[in-house]
């Protein structure tokens, strides 16, 4: 009879640790998914491409799109190259 009681208490400890490990596994899965979403969104965004352009490249693009006139382009270009 004592043998049965000992097994019962060992079983209670085993299920307690199992629950804790299950919670830890779910936390790791959720953190992994969050990290994956952040990595995917930062790697392919337009903002990462724009930040690597120089000021002169941005100025040339604005002139090519017609956002600024030739005189303004030339003045800003001189300012940048000084």
N, C-alpha and C positions, 0 to 999 in steps of 0.2 A: 504494500500500500504506500509506503514511503517512496518507493521507486516511481510510482505514478505521479506523485506530487512534484518530485524533482523535474521530471520531464515537462510537466505543465509550466513550471516557472521558466525553464529554458526556452520553451516555445514562446512564451510571452516576450522574452528579451529578443528573440529572433524576429518576431513580427514588428517589434518597435523599431529595430534598426532597419528593417526592410522599408518601413514607412518613411524614415528619414532619408534613406538612399533614394527612394522614389522621388521625394521632393527635390533633392539635390539634382537628380537627373533632369527633371522638368525645368529647373532653374537654368541649368547648363544649356538645354535645348533652346529655351527662350532667348538667353543671352547670345547664343550662336546665331539665331535668326536675326536679332537686332543688329549684330555686328555685320552680318552678310548684307542686310539692306543698306546700312550706312556705307559699306565699301562699294556696293554697286552704284549707289546714287552719287557718291563723290567721284568715282572714277570716270564716269561717262557724261558728266554735266558740262554745259556750255561755259559756266563760270571758270572751270579749271583751264579751258582753252584760252579764254580771254586774259587770264592773269599771266600767261606766259608770253604775251605780245608786248613788244616795246612801245613806247609812246609814239615813236615815229611811224610804226606800222599802223597803229590806230588812227593817227592823223591822215596817213595815206588812204586808208579805207574810207574815212569820213569824206575826203575830197573825191574819191572815186564814186561814192554814192550820191554826191551832189549836196551834201549837208553844209559844206562851206565853199566859199568862192576861192578863186586862185590867189587873190591878194592875201586873204586871211591864211590860206595854206602856206604861202611863202613866208609870211611873217612868223607864224607859229613854228615852222620848220627852222628858221634862223634862230628863234629863241631856244629851241631844243638842242641845236648843234653848238651853241655857244658854251 
